[in-house]
Amino acid sequence: MISLPTTTVTVYRGSSVDQYGDEDDSNTAVLSKVPCSLLEQRRLVATQDSTQPMIVRYYTARLPYGTDIETGDRLLDEKTNVIYMVDSYAQVQSPFIQGDLRLDLRRVS
């Protein structure tokens, strides 16, 4: 891993249907104790509808090359017990070494 890990994460995948037919996220751990660089960032955003700018928080993570990740997986930050949803991911390109996976996350708990 190129990035400096700030925590470790557990990767949850899958869903199930409850007795009422509603879909629930299952807590089936695919991976655990994966080193992760997790960052919260803020951006000041102004829209045409409002004169008041808003602060938008977004989260990014970096995982080691080759980590089994899919869009829709959930990451449990083992340090803070916060769960994030993986919105998208991409392999960081480097001409010299195999780069980390870069994930765009959304906090769900």
Number of C-alpha atoms within 10 A of each C-alpha: 15 14 16 12 16 15 15 19 25 21 24 22 18 14 12 12 11 9 7 6 8 8 11 11 13 13 14 12 14 13 15 14 13 17 18 23 20 21 12 11 10 11 11 9 10 12 9 7 6 8 8 10 12 13 11 10 12 14 17 18 22 26 26 20 16 11 11 12 20 14 14 15 20 27 29 21 20 15 10 10 12 13 20 22 21 22 14 16 17 12 16 14 11 9 6 6 10 15 20 23 23 18 23 17 25 18 15 10 9
